[in-house]
Amino acid sequence: MTTQVIVLNGGSSSGKSGITRCLQAVLPDPWLAVGVDTLIEAMPVSLQTSDAGIEFAADGGVSVGPEFRTLEAAWMAGVTAMAHAGARVIVDEVFLGGAASQQRWQKALGGLGVLWVGVRCESTVAAGREIARGNRVKGMAVSQAEVVHQGVLYDLEVDTTHSESLECARTIADRIR
């Protein structure tokens, strides 16, 4: 089956966004890039600081509520609709719920050719990137580094601890059908 969607899952500051940009540069066809950050930025500010929406704890923890899940489901359906309409899509995700998060995407993307990619990075390296970025709650990278991969099944895994985004993107591109 032709790959229509690439799902990159990894913790905060693991390198998913850089890999996404490199994939867009190395893949022969145009690919749209969407991510959970896109969803959060599209939400009203009131849901970005609410237990009904999404909350970021001082220690880097993230919790989501029922309104977030409702909007997330609609967003996933929209991403799926774009792929069904012929767009190729790269999804930059953070599976806070591990396997349960992947299952929500599997249900949404049913019938499409999906390449599931785990993006790993040692937590200390990701924490350094988090500090350098300056736009993340300190502790997110460490708290998410392993939990996002628990129970998740991948077609391919890359590790950005010692590999550049372009190298990872080329590895992923080699698996696209």
Salt bridges, closest charged atoms under 4 A:
ASP29 OD2 - ARG88 NH1 3.15
ASP37 OD2 - ARG136 NH2 2.93
GLU72 OE1 - ARG69 NH1 2.81
GLU72 OE1 - ARG104 NE 3.42
ASP92 OD1 - LYS16 NZ 3.86
GLU146 OE1 - ARG120 NH1 3.55
GLU157 OE1 - ARG120 NE 2.48
